[in-house]
Amino acid sequence: MLHPQVTLLSLAVSLTASIPPVAATGYTMVKTFAGSTFFDDWKFYNNYDNLTNGDAIFVSSSVAASSQLAYVDPSTKHAIIKVDNTSTVPYNQKRNTVRISTNDKFSVGSVWTVDMLHVPYGCSVWPAWWSQAPAWPTGGEIDTFEGVNMVTNNQMGLHTLAGCKQVSQVQSSTLVNSTDCSYLTNSNEGCITTNPSTASYGAGFAQAGGGMFVTEFAETGISIWFFSRANVPSVLSSNSSTIDTSTLGTPVGNWPAAGCKIDTFFAPQNLIFDITLCGDFAGAANVFAETCPGTCYNDYVVGNGSNYATAYFEIASVNVFSKTGTNTIVTGNSASALCLSLSTLASWLGVMGGIWLFLA
């Protein structure tokens, strides 16, 4: 997720919408990632972070398995994706971590859900659960979960070609940071919203027992719901093979097609988990100083890995649904190898004052 964003401490506007809930749509499960086979249909990036200039190496599947950076816990059957917290990293070296993307893509008419018990957090840590088309920015990006360092609230957003905007938000008590989704505007800030719940990220998420995120990728718009563990609806907690999004209540983030024609700005999406360190977003001096002392690389990445005890995803399941009567799975061409040109990234480094760079 290679995208700058306004910080949580600036330019956020509180909205309380009076717009009706999103239209009812029924979906049927077409793909599940869970249990001992969770990692069977993902591609590991297997390169240093040349996407967001992070101080991280995204390891191969074999290294991830042998180093216990990506594995299924035999007692809980939950998938673990983590940063190396046992190695001592010398100066000028990077720390091992993981980025994976689905081999399949999922087109308009899809819903994906993720049930997590823990999400990564900590100084220098930059995690995300998101999706992207292989030819970004063409085909767009949907960011369901992301944050940096010790922030307490999840951010969501879209990043597209010029012309997509967030209008008439169907949201409840949500902080709207920006409404122009174009990657050309405000150094690729995107159209970003912040979840007001501190149970949506970091230590608060873990203390609440985790929760579930739901992303609807529909012709009528893109919507995101978050449910803390105590509030997960039965249709989600029961792992039902069908879902009707009208039963989920008001989404915490919504981008209607009235401002952004979904079929125009979005192509089939690969789903992605990753955790990088420092880089253009988490490591920007002004962003880092908001929630962490010292300097990102020297004080955290270098040395022993004790800072990374909380830098892991614990995932019970990922489920993908297609609009009932359709199949939205598109096989092949994972987005895991996608990156912007380094010259483009370098041009962003001078505009980081007060801006978060969003991973993609």
Buried (B, 14 or more C-beta within 10 A) or exposed (E): BBBBBBBBEEBBEEBEBEEEBBEEBBBBBBBBBBEEEBBEEBBBBBBBBEBBBBBBBBBBBEBBBEBEBBBBEEEEEBBBBBBBBEBEBEEEEBBBBBBBBBBBBBBBBBBBBBBBBBBBBBBBBBBBBBBBBBEBBEBBBBBBBBBBBBBBBBBBBBBBBEEBBBEEBBBBEBBBBBBBBBBEBBBBBBBBBBBBBBBBBBBBBBEBEBBBBBBBBBEBBBBBBBBBBEEBBEBBEEBBEEBBBEEBBBBBBBBBBEBBEBEEBBBBBBBBBBBBBBBBBBBBEEBBEBBBEEBBBEBBBBBEBEBBEBBBBBBBBBBBBBBEEBEBBBEEBBBBEBBBEEEEBEEBEEBBEBBBBBBB
